[in-house]
Amino acid sequence: MEKIWLKSYPEGVPSEVNLDEFSSLVDLFNKTCERFDEKPAFVNFGVEVSFKKLKFYSESLSSYLLNDLNLTKGDRVSIMMPNILQYPISTFGILKSGLIVDNINPLFTERELESQLNDSGSETIIIAENFASNLQEIIPKTSIKNVIITSLGDFLGFKGKIINFVVKYVKRMVPSYNLPNAINFKDVLDAGSQQSFKEQKIDKEDIAFLQYTGGTTGGVKAAILSHRNVLANAIQVRAWLGKNLKFGEDIAICALPLYHIFALTCNSIVFFYFGSKNILITNPRDIPGFVKELKKHQFTFISGVNTLFNKLMEEPSFKECDFSKLNISIAGGMPVQKSVGERWQSMTGCLLVVGYGLSETAPAASIDPVDGKSFSDTIGLPLPSTEMSIQNDQGKILSVGEEGEICIRGPQVMRGYWNNEKDTKKSLTQDGWFKTGDIGIMREDGYFKIVDRKKDMIIVSGFNVYPSEIEEVAMMHSKVLEAGCIGVENSDGQEEVKLHVSPKEGENISKNEILDHCRKHLTAYKVPKLLEIVDEIPKSNVGKILRRKLREKTTNA
């Protein structure tokens, strides 16, 4: 197919990238650690871990996993913790062992945790003690044999002792648990460091991650990502951002959780490769605390989702941050409202660039050029060595401007779903296209634009209504903080538009105000028939609006 997007490529960005630069993610890791040595790789609560120390810790963990636990190539090891220094140590320690990382959302309920562990077949878990009580309840129903446990402050020196005391006894964020055979993470590293580390033979086609992707749609489903998939995407993103970054000089803010594919690839791999100092934000929901940390750094890069950027700007003290070095701000994971993008640029002086991708694409498929002048309502251009197309239900590639399903083909596309041949066949075509389930168009200049998720589309009297459009309009109201829109079935079996809105702090808003606002900006069939004002819109841990939760709430009402 003709890659018409290449004519819009920024100067200096290649159409294809060399995927043979590194033999695996471990090769990239080793070479990067050697290059940057004593420079800080990750920082948490002001405590730094250098590239050299990170390599030592990860190899100590690897030695323990292979020698003491006798794990073998291809075994899965689960990680369940927030953004703390133990996370990158665990990730690279597992990968260096030839094992597979199973990232788990630390806020999972017992039921969700049990489902994922049983699906992955993991026998080993590295977990923060804050979530150990949930594991205790379900561990007999899983394959877990080895539990490695850590406290939030274990790598933070004396400061960490204070943090652990406050977390346990003041804020009581560690429910009591009983895991008698659990081993302390620091003891594991001490034991592993006493043994000689042996580098494992790892191939690009070996599986690196099981990246679970059912968070907003329900069900358990893991994208199989090989070393090649994630490595390819890191090289693609590096080619796209490269001229805006300086080796060993950048400071990257990592607020999205590392279990999420966006932060995993972007911060743990791409910015790690650049020798950046990655600032790990353990609790980004504490916006005042988050902003307090931001004020300490002349950060050059920040990634997030629409809701996170919006909440940061609602915090009065955010304006006091030093944005003088900020040159890349990337949003992904969900549609970005134009009002949020424009306000971010006005407040920080930095363009908010939109990236698009999924867990199945490791994750980036397209990104807006970072040298643009103003916020774009597109999802940018396909990355080097990536093809994107708009296809109909029969798999025919549609013409420019025609609406259909966005499909992606490239080296970052997953191998398939773990133990799930049925969904693999539904999502991957025989000629290599991944069907995203997103509805979009391609413009004449090669830019792609999302209309909405296929499954979220509402049909009102034969007309298509896209929830993202309704939410965008609602967010334009000066008193509205967030909005979530769904379709609900009425007594006649027809769909109606239901809108949920949460007001900004200190604001009172009436239903009539919102409806009048919607009537002003939407044609009649798009105006919500049902409206509910709520304290908060349900979101995932990375800020995605959970329309499924809104549907469940409506069904159970």
LINJOKA-V397948 format. One record per helix or strand. SS is the DSSP state (~ for helix, > for strand). FROM is the first residue (numbers start at 1). LEN is the number of residues. If there is no record, write none. Layout:
ss->(SS	SS)
from->(FROM	FROM)
len->(LEN	LEN)
//
This chain:
ss->(~	~	>	>	~	>	~	>	~	>	~	>	~	>	~	>	>	~	>	~	>	~	>	~	~	>	~	>	~	>	>	>	>	>	>	~	>	>	>	~	>	>	~	>	>	~	~	>	>	>	~)
from->(4	25	40	47	51	76	85	100	110	124	129	146	157	183	185	207	222	227	251	261	277	287	301	306	316	328	338	352	359	363	381	386	397	404	416	421	428	434	448	454	458	463	467	480	495	511	524	530	539	545	547)
len->(5	12	5	4	18	5	12	4	11	5	13	5	14	2	9	6	5	18	4	13	4	8	4	9	5	4	11	7	3	5	2	6	1	7	2	7	1	9	6	3	3	3	9	10	9	11	3	4	1	1	10)
//
